[in-house]
Amino acid sequence: MGRNTTIVRANYGIDGNSEFYSHSLKLWEDMEQELNYNTMMSQRGIINLFHSDGQRDAFAKRGNMMISQGDDAIMLGRDEIREMLPYISYDNPRFPVYGGLYHPRGGTARHDAVAWGFARGADQRGVDIIQQCEVTGIDIENGVVRGVQTSRGPIRAKKVAIVVAGRSSQVAAMAGMRLPIESHVLQAFVTEGLKPCVDHVISFGMGHFYLSQSDKGGLVFGGDIDFYASYASRGNLHMAEHVMEAGMALMPMIGRAKVLRSWGGIMDMTPDGSPFIDRTQTEGLFINCGWCYGGFKAVPGSGKCFAHLMATGDYPPAASKLRLDRLARGHVIDEEATGSQHNLH
């Protein structure tokens, strides 16, 4: 689990995504008790701003779908948003704030605390975590997986799981598979520590920009991927500039903060922007990939559904629509309605 912008939410509207992320959020809410570890889960609420009548209608539809799934959603008007977010620009002539969709149970969790909590929980349950051990090949005999080759020697196994995020295509190729995945770089940024001023997670409706404030006081924010395929875990200045422009348009005061650091991570992007949890044509080989921007908030749901599939061979209800063959069947889960173009999701 790499460094990320730590957002946890279940504000999806499309069948297939909505039930999965709703399931995952419920697991987040019980995670600290189950792991006996402080993951610094903060359900501070997420506000998706809208800036036009059309966006208001779209968010009203999404909110109703969230409620029908059993999640929380509240439509807020301009005055209610102003009371909650007094520091953003309301009178920008290009992007006036009309209101927002409020998801109170959404929020953030500390990424490294989550990784350590899971690692400790796995160790206590007898799982061997082998670090600095690169997989160099997958052993397959007569269509059945037999194990993996690694930089520290072979490991025999009756079942093998591929869960490697932005490296999914490369590892799957070791098994002779060509996945419908493109790898793209996503940048994120953190400012110097500031006094508490941002109480929620905020998403800008007229540009891909999202913002929260960490426990250390830094403003954590990000935007779009770099729009071209790459395995380089670093971003480029054109997208950094784009993200800063969006931040300034929404919240001009952010211009007075100094950016402390930035980083880039490799995203495994699918044609419809939704993930895959499935078995492969090779017996005993399973795949969990294509999380695009959503890998962190999916962590507990993804792990539990994948473990259920591997242990029983049955698809759990929450992830039953996240199969590889949905693209061939035309049952895409295109949350953003941008079509079959990996870099637009």
C-alpha positions, 0 to 999 in steps of 0.5 A: 500500500503506497502513499496516497491522498487517503480518502475513504468514501461510498458515493458511487451511483452505478450498479456494481460500484455502489454495492461494492463501495458501500460494503467496503465503507462498512468494513472501514468503520469496524476496521480499528476494532477488528485489527486492534490498531489505530488507523486514524479513521476520520469520518469528517464528511465529503462534499462534492461541489456543483457549479451549474443546474446540470451538475445539481441534477446529476448530483441529486440523481447520484444522491438518490442512488446512494440513499437507495443503496443504504448510504448517506447523502444530503443535498446542500444549497449555497448558503449551507455550503457557505456556512460549512466552507467559508474559505472557498470562492463563491463568486468566481464568475466562471465557476460559481458555487451552487451547492454540494452533495454531502456524504457525512460518513466519508472521510480519511484514514492514515495510509501507513497506519492502515498498512501497518495494521493489516501487516500486524493482523496478517502476521498474528494470523500466521501469514508470512510477509516476505519483503524485498522478494521480486516475482520473476515468473509464474509457473503454469503446467497444463493450464494449472498454476504451480507457483511463482519464481522469485528473486529469492527462489521458487515458491510452490502454491496451489493458488496464486493471486495477482494484486500488484496495482500499476504493475498488473499488466507486467505480472499478468504477462508472465502468465501469458495474459494481456489485460485491458489495463493501461498504467498512468501516473497520478500526482499528489501534493502536500503543503507545509503544516497549517493551523486547522482550517479544512474540516472536510474533504472537498471536491471541485466540480469544475475541475478534477481537484480534491482537498483535505487537511492531514493530522499534521496540518498539511493540505493534501490535494490532487487532480487528474492523471498525467493522461499518457501511459507510463511506468514512471513513478513521478509526475510532470509539471504540466499536470502540477500546474493544472492541479494548482490552477484548479486549487486557486480557482476554488480556494484562492487562499491556498496560494499563500501556502508552500508546497512541501512535497509531491509524488507520483504513483502508478495507476492501473486504469481500466477502459470503464474506470471500474476494477476487476476481481476475478479468476483467470483462465488458468486454474488456481490463478486469480486477479485483483486489479484496475482500481484506477483512483479508488484503490485505497478506499476499496482496501477492506472490501477488495481484500475480503471479496478477493479472499472469499473468491479464492477460498470458495470459488464463488463470487461474493455479492458485493463484487459479483459484477466486477468480472473481467468478462463484463467488457466482452458482454457489454456490461460496462460500469462507466461511472463517469460516462467517458467511454472506453478511454483509460486516461479519462476515468 
